[in-house]
Amino acid sequence: PISQLPTLNQVNTVIDATTQPNWSLGSIVVDGSSTGSAHGFSLSSTVDGFRLEGIEIRNFSINGILKSGGNSENIQIINNRIHSNNFIGINLIDVNGGIIDENEIYSNGSQGLSISNVDNSLIQNNYVGTNKSLSAGLGNTANGIFGTASNTVFSKNISVDNDDGIELLSSGNNKLIENQFGTQQTGGNFSR
């Protein structure tokens, strides 16, 4: 795009690139190199039931994905590649019942995944600071996963080459299950 895409504000909006013929991750790209000051996808507080799947989002001057303040239900961000954005890869504010699953989130200028008041959600199988090939040198500038959450499950995420793998503030009743956090990763091996 050459300017900020419209803010998404409709209930039950689905953007699913995996339905396209011959789809593979990286075949459908939203590139912000020419947009000026913009987010890749901007979601309003009214987007209950939103799902984004199978898209590469890169080179935006602000966030790859921003879900702004105001409580939203059932936000799903699944199997996307979000990288090389100037600020945060995925920035979620006030989400209840979200699913963040199997995304590659790397080489962003701040946090990989920033969460603020993300409750009763599932954050799993994400590659933060690396990709599914476990390539080294793709860290986000700040933390891999950062913010506040309650009653949320963090499961089987890999977060390497970031400032901190995960940092949760003022959070409660969360579960961290079988995650891998490290400071360096080469050849599939992690050091802490």
Buried (B, 14 or more C-beta within 10 A) or exposed (E): BEEBBEBBEEEEBEBBBBEEEEEEBEBBEBBBEEBEEBBBBBBBBEBBBBBBBBBBBBBBBBBBBBBBEEEBBBBBBBBBBBBBBBBBBBBBBBBBBBBBBBBBBBBBBBBBBBBBBBBBBBBBBBBBBBBBEBBBEBBBBBBBBBBBBBBBBBBBBBBBBBBBBBBBEEBEEBEBEEBEBBBEBEEEEBEE
